[in-house]
């Protein structure tokens, strides 16, 4: 549950886009910070910086 609250906060603070937030919800736990493999999340976050 904490993971969901954290991502909601990230969205509200514009740290992630609405599209990323929706993608995160539908793909959970693929982009979770709790995963041992951090590469999927890093790649996912990198998408936002490419669009800015």
Biotite code that builds the C-alpha atoms (Angstrom):
import biotite.structure as struc

atoms = struc.array([
    struc.Atom([0.000, 0.000, 0.000], chain_id="A", res_id=1, res_name="UNK", atom_name="CA", element="C"),
    struc.Atom([2.861, 2.378, 0.752], chain_id="A", res_id=2, res_name="UNK", atom_name="CA", element="C"),
    struc.Atom([4.134, 1.906, -2.780], chain_id="A", res_id=3, res_name="UNK", atom_name="CA", element="C"),
    struc.Atom([0.778, 3.043, -4.215], chain_id="A", res_id=4, res_name="UNK", atom_name="CA", element="C"),
    struc.Atom([0.681, 6.113, -1.981], chain_id="A", res_id=5, res_name="UNK", atom_name="CA", element="C"),
    struc.Atom([4.232, 7.013, -2.959], chain_id="A", res_id=6, res_name="UNK", atom_name="CA", element="C"),
    struc.Atom([3.465, 6.880, -6.678], chain_id="A", res_id=7, res_name="UNK", atom_name="CA", element="C"),
    struc.Atom([0.272, 8.888, -6.198], chain_id="A", res_id=8, res_name="UNK", atom_name="CA", element="C"),
    struc.Atom([2.341, 11.531, -4.446], chain_id="A", res_id=9, res_name="UNK", atom_name="CA", element="C"),
    struc.Atom([4.910, 11.463, -7.271], chain_id="A", res_id=10, res_name="UNK", atom_name="CA", element="C"),
    struc.Atom([2.124, 12.073, -9.753], chain_id="A", res_id=11, res_name="UNK", atom_name="CA", element="C"),
    struc.Atom([0.581, 14.903, -7.749], chain_id="A", res_id=12, res_name="UNK", atom_name="CA", element="C"),
    struc.Atom([3.991, 16.556, -7.419], chain_id="A", res_id=13, res_name="UNK", atom_name="CA", element="C"),
    struc.Atom([4.562, 16.189, -11.192], chain_id="A", res_id=14, res_name="UNK", atom_name="CA", element="C"),
    struc.Atom([7.523, 13.873, -10.718], chain_id="A", res_id=15, res_name="UNK", atom_name="CA", element="C"),
    struc.Atom([5.821, 11.483, -13.126], chain_id="A", res_id=16, res_name="UNK", atom_name="CA", element="C"),
    struc.Atom([3.326, 12.183, -15.875], chain_id="A", res_id=17, res_name="UNK", atom_name="CA", element="C"),
    struc.Atom([-0.300, 11.116, -15.902], chain_id="A", res_id=18, res_name="UNK", atom_name="CA", element="C"),
    struc.Atom([0.495, 8.616, -18.628], chain_id="A", res_id=19, res_name="UNK", atom_name="CA", element="C"),
    struc.Atom([3.307, 7.163, -16.531], chain_id="A", res_id=20, res_name="UNK", atom_name="CA", element="C"),
    struc.Atom([1.065, 6.993, -13.502], chain_id="A", res_id=21, res_name="UNK", atom_name="CA", element="C"),
    struc.Atom([-1.589, 5.075, -15.422], chain_id="A", res_id=22, res_name="UNK", atom_name="CA", element="C"),
    struc.Atom([1.047, 2.808, -16.922], chain_id="A", res_id=23, res_name="UNK", atom_name="CA", element="C"),
    struc.Atom([2.488, 2.193, -13.462], chain_id="A", res_id=24, res_name="UNK", atom_name="CA", element="C"),
    struc.Atom([-0.914, 1.223, -12.052], chain_id="A", res_id=25, res_name="UNK", atom_name="CA", element="C"),
    struc.Atom([-1.679, -1.191, -14.882], chain_id="A", res_id=26, res_name="UNK", atom_name="CA", element="C"),
    struc.Atom([1.793, -2.714, -14.831], chain_id="A", res_id=27, res_name="UNK", atom_name="CA", element="C"),
    struc.Atom([2.248, -3.022, -11.094], chain_id="A", res_id=28, res_name="UNK", atom_name="CA", element="C"),
    struc.Atom([4.631, -4.378, -9.806], chain_id="A", res_id=29, res_name="UNK", atom_name="CA", element="C"),
    struc.Atom([6.804, -4.139, -12.929], chain_id="A", res_id=30, res_name="UNK", atom_name="CA", element="C"),
    struc.Atom([7.975, -0.569, -12.169], chain_id="A", res_id=31, res_name="UNK", atom_name="CA", element="C"),
    struc.Atom([7.896, -0.866, -8.401], chain_id="A", res_id=32, res_name="UNK", atom_name="CA", element="C"),
    struc.Atom([10.768, 0.487, -6.335], chain_id="A", res_id=33, res_name="UNK", atom_name="CA", element="C"),
    struc.Atom([10.570, -2.736, -4.349], chain_id="A", res_id=34, res_name="UNK", atom_name="CA", element="C"),
    struc.Atom([11.869, -4.876, -7.222], chain_id="A", res_id=35, res_name="UNK", atom_name="CA", element="C"),
    struc.Atom([15.385, -6.189, -7.018], chain_id="A", res_id=36, res_name="UNK", atom_name="CA", element="C"),
    struc.Atom([15.894, -5.446, -10.702], chain_id="A", res_id=37, res_name="UNK", atom_name="CA", element="C"),
    struc.Atom([15.850, -1.636, -10.924], chain_id="A", res_id=38, res_name="UNK", atom_name="CA", element="C"),
    struc.Atom([16.376, -1.456, -14.692], chain_id="A", res_id=39, res_name="UNK", atom_name="CA", element="C"),
    struc.Atom([12.680, -1.543, -15.730], chain_id="A", res_id=40, res_name="UNK", atom_name="CA", element="C"),
    struc.Atom([11.870, 1.368, -13.410], chain_id="A", res_id=41, res_name="UNK", atom_name="CA", element="C"),
    struc.Atom([14.904, 3.377, -14.526], chain_id="A", res_id=42, res_name="UNK", atom_name="CA", element="C"),
    struc.Atom([13.934, 2.908, -18.167], chain_id="A", res_id=43, res_name="UNK", atom_name="CA", element="C"),
    struc.Atom([10.341, 3.833, -17.381], chain_id="A", res_id=44, res_name="UNK", atom_name="CA", element="C"),
    struc.Atom([11.392, 7.025, -15.587], chain_id="A", res_id=45, res_name="UNK", atom_name="CA", element="C"),
    struc.Atom([13.760, 7.866, -18.426], chain_id="A", res_id=46, res_name="UNK", atom_name="CA", element="C"),
    struc.Atom([10.805, 8.014, -20.832], chain_id="A", res_id=47, res_name="UNK", atom_name="CA", element="C"),
    struc.Atom([9.508, 11.092, -18.980], chain_id="A", res_id=48, res_name="UNK", atom_name="CA", element="C"),
    struc.Atom([12.798, 12.941, -19.217], chain_id="A", res_id=49, res_name="UNK", atom_name="CA", element="C"),
    struc.Atom([12.916, 12.305, -22.970], chain_id="A", res_id=50, res_name="UNK", atom_name="CA", element="C"),
    struc.Atom([9.477, 13.916, -23.382], chain_id="A", res_id=51, res_name="UNK", atom_name="CA", element="C"),
    struc.Atom([10.331, 17.054, -21.347], chain_id="A", res_id=52, res_name="UNK", atom_name="CA", element="C"),
])
